[in-house]
Structure formats: structure tokens, C-alpha cells
Amino acid sequence: MKLNWKAVLSALTLTLSGAAVAETSNADDPQWNVMLVGSELRICSSMNSDYCSETSWINANEMRTTRLFQLTDVRRRAALRSSLWPRERESVREEVDEMLREMVDYFARGVVPEHRLVDRLRSRAYLDLLSRLSEAEYNRILDNLEMPRLEGLDEVVNLGMNRDYSADFVTQFVALAESLHGISGDRSPRILVVTAGERDTFRSVDAHVQAFEQAGASAHWLPLDVAVTQAQEANRCQDIDRLRRTLSGSYDRERVDPVRHAEQLAYCRVEDGWKTLLNDADAVFFTGGSADRLRSALVPNNRPSALLTEMRARFNAGTLAIGGAGEGAMALVNANMITHGHSREAIREGAIARRPPPLDCDLDDTCPRGMNAQSFTYEPLGGLGFLGFGILDTDVAHQGRQGRMLRLAATTGTPFSMGIDRDTAVLMNARTGAFEITGREGVFMIEGAQGTDTMLAGSFHYLRTGTLGQIGGGRLMDAVLAPQSFVRPDSPTTRFLGDSGLYDNLDLVCRNEQQLRLLQDTFVLMMQVNDESELELSRGRCQIINGVMGIAAQ
């Protein structure tokens, strides 16, 4: 198919460009009440030393530093019991059994730290088998081999040693809650942490609660997940651990972390157990994981729970701040919530209004009919219903997600989409639409997306950290571009599907060519600026208002 790019881009230039200037209300005091973080928080702790700039403070004798695993007969039988493995995966189960028996000899039946076990799993001897395991199967094995948490050894957070901007985002969210409520030195802001989007809802509780407390807040965990929600509705609180297996793919959490399990059990048995926790909260922060899983916990059977209804009421009344990271941020939208998928599949096969397929479903034959492991899915009824400006995506630059943003906007007729980069956050006033970008990278915005089965196009804006602006009426109304320092891409690429090629080549659009053309496999990307565009010419990754882009499958 030969594409008439000149005609497409010229038409878009005439119909989509030209952001009207509007005054940002209350510019001196914007009253942020939302924080959207473009990736999950990577909090430096004794359990997550890779996120730390320096690790000499970690003491393995006094702190919890890793998950521990056992290869005893009991634990291996638990991981390999036939009730957990479909009949058609019996040959794989037998190979895993043989692998674990060999590991018994290798580790001499001792207690194995997570890094040693994972390194062995990824060794040449087992790499082929590992490549044939789905993520669900891999997690099932580790969950059942995991030892209970040791009493007296707790995870310790050190926010001051964070390598990236996650510590800044934690501190900014605490300040946001303080400012919204006018809190001074008489008390600390109270933050409720929600981990319901995560597969293992216990795993990151300590890190997030401690991080917010180190930043000056009083933080508490909301012991809710999709298993608790379903258990409450069916009056089956005693079955929470069993429900976790089928609903979130986590196993044996009652045995591994009996303290957190007891908290969930107590919460489940009190019908309105959330009221005290929410009434005391100044802000709620949703961690990452799965937007679909988080939605299922708070919108069971497509009906907002009493808890979510009260959260929305307080948010709309201006008495509750909301934050989210990664897919926890994606879940905050009113409509058309992205739940899964790759730009490649979005462009070629379109957007599917269905529940997302299981991860790696092509490996264990669990893909629903008409879908594959990378199918692009969305929830047309939206997520948690806090934000009404349009579509929201995260980790955009590193994952090349502009294609799936374009596809969903064109399919649903959504006038405005926002994609936030990794290690980047957006502070917002949800009422006025005022925003500020903070962190390391930037935000990609799409307006007026149009498309056919094989071609997508729209106008775009790319704004970087420090930029202030306002969105409203389905468009960027105003933006003040902040000056930027030179950015040298870590590993420049021209690949724009699932990679950072689009961003790595923005400088060509702004400076020399004024038009960019990239090819990847059978896909082509075109971008250009024109007389209506506004540019901030920092080298490496310039900023653009009113550019035009198109992506097509040839």
C-alpha cells in the first residue's frame, strides 16, 4: 500500500494545529490534587538494593534483604501438584520437577536466597525450559517454594539513597497532601497506600509505607485486593488465600506472610472496615501492577464499591488528594482505560474492548480466542473515575507506546491523550486542568487522532520536565516550555515500536529535516513540524507544540 503522507499530514496541519492560549487559573497557587507517575516507584530499601545509589548501610543481620526459598520435598510437591497445572502442560511440569530435583543437589537442600535461585534458573542448563514457562507458571513455582518471612527481620527503606526520582515523587506527594489540606506543623498528612493492582499485594507494602513516612507523612496500608472484594461479596473471607490463586495468580500468601494475611482477613470480616481508614486519610496513593486488577478490586461487576464512591465524593469535594504510579495511574481515568498490549498489535489488529489476556498466554495456551499475548485491550467503561481529560498511558518513551495511544484515541473518538514517561510525574489540578511536569523525562500528548485499519495520524505535543500548562476541552490550552539541558540518549535507536526510537530522533524534526521518517519491519512513522509549531530547541530531545505524526502498516 502506498501512503499519500503529504496529503495526510497537510490535512492534519490545517485541521488540528493551533493551541489556543488560556490563562492558568491561580498560577501562584495551583492547588495540585493529583500526581501521576509514569512508572512504578523504585524505592531504595534493604530488599531493593538495585534502586540505591550506595548500599554500605544495609546490614543483612539486622534487616530483611531478600526473599528466601526452600527446595524440600514438601515445597516441591506443593509447587508441582497436578491441581495447579493443566493437563496439556504435563510435559512441562515433569521437566520442572526434574529441574528442581537437580537443584536440590546443587544447593544441598539449604535455604536459597532469591538472587541465587533466579541466577540458577537463568543458567544455560535451564534457559530453554525457562523460555517455555509463562509468567504465571514461573510465579507459581516461586510462590510455592518461598519460605515464610522471618520474625525480627524487616525491610528498611532509605529514601535518601534513591538512585532515581522516586524519592522526589514521594516527597512531592506528601507536600501535595499538606498543601491541599493546609497542614502545618501540628500534624503529619495521612496517606492511604493501595496495592490492590499488584499480583502479590503484600510485597511492596513495607517499602511504600516507610517511604511516605520518611517523607514526613503518616502512612497506612489499605488491606484490599480483588480476592478480598470477592470474598466479602460472597461471604467467604475464610477462602481469601484460595481466591488469590484464581483471581491474581498469587499462591500461599497466608503461609508466607501470616501477619499481612491476618490484616486482610480482619478487614474482610468487617463490612465497612474501610471507613475509618479513608475518613482519616488526606490522600490515597495507588501503586502499580495491573490497572485491570486494581479496577476489579474497586469496581466489582462494573459497579463502583462503596469505598470507591466515597473516595470519588471526597476527591470531587476537594478533601482528598489522589496519586498513582505506573498502571496505578492509568487506572484513574473515567473512560477507555488501557489494560494491555503492544503498539505493534494496536496498529495492525486494532483495539479490543475485552479483558486483557493472561501474560505470556501464548506459552501455556491460555490466550482467549481471537487474542494473543500482545493484543491491545482496553476497558471502555474506564477505571476508577477520577480523571476525565481523556486517555492516559505510562512508560511511553521506553516502551514505544505512542502507537497504542493513537489507536485507542482514533477508535474511541477520544480528543485528548496523555502519555507519561518513566521516571517522570505530572502534578495536576483536576478541576482547572493546570499541570506541571516533574522528574527526568517528559509527556507525550495526542490530539484529534484519526485512523483506518492500517493508518493512524494526529497532532502531538512533547513537553519535558519543568513545563507548566493547562488542558481542557479535549486539548492542550496553554503551555510554558521550560528550558532544558542537553540530553544524550543512552542507546540511540530508530526502532519506535516497543522502543525509544521516536524520542531518540526528535532532534531531527526540530532542527534540520523538519520531517522525520522511520521504518521498522513493515511499519512506517512520519513526524513533522510547520509554521504553527512552537519549539524549544534543547539538543537531544527538543520540545514541540503542534507537531503532526502518522503511523502506518505497509
Salt bridges, closest charged atoms under 4 A:
ASP73 OD1 - ARG76 NH2 2.15
ASP73 OD1 - ARG109 NH2 3.69
GLU90 OE2 - ARG93 NH2 2.92
GLU95 OE1 - ARG132 NH2 2.76
ASP97 OD1 - ARG101 NE 3.21
GLU114 OE2 - ARG67 NH2 2.87
GLU114 OE2 - ARG203 NH2 3.41
ASP128 OD2 - ARG132 NH2 3.03
GLU137 OE2 - ARG89 NE 2.80
ASP143 OD2 - ARG199 NH1 2.78
ASP143 OD1 - ARG253 NH2 3.53
GLU146 OE1 - ARG67 NH1 3.08
GLU146 OE1 - ARG253 NH1 3.04
ASP154 OD1 - ARG149 NH2 3.63
ASP164 OD2 - ARG42 NE 2.85
ASP200 OD2 - ARG253 NH1 3.16
ASP206 OD2 - ARG149 NH1 3.15
ASP206 OD1 - ARG260 NH2 2.44
ASP239 OD2 - ARG236 NE 3.05
ASP239 OD1 - ARG242 NH1 3.93
ASP241 OD1 - ARG244 NH1 2.42
ASP252 OD2 - ARG75 NH2 3.10
ASP252 OD2 - ARG255 NE 2.82
GLU254 OE2 - HIS261 NE2 3.69
ASP257 OD2 - ARG149 NH1 3.56
GLU263 OE2 - ARG260 NH1 2.87
ASP272 OD2 - LYS275 NZ 3.76
ASP282 OD1 - HIS181 ND1 3.89
ASP282 OD2 - ARG187 NH1 2.82
ASP292 OD2 - ARG355 NH2 2.69
GLU345 OE2 - ARG348 NH2 2.71
ASP393 OD2 - ARG404 NE 2.70
ASP395 OD1 - HIS398 ND1 3.96
ASP395 OD1 - ARG422 NE 2.90
ASP423 OD1 - ARG42 NH2 3.94
GLU441 OE2 - ARG440 NH1 2.60
GLU441 OE1 - ARG464 NH2 3.83
GLU441 OE1 - ARG541 NH1 2.73
GLU447 OE2 - HIS461 NE2 2.59
ASP504 OD1 - ARG541 NH2 3.20
ASP507 OD1 - ARG511 NE 2.87
ASP521 OD2 - ARG344 NH1 2.94
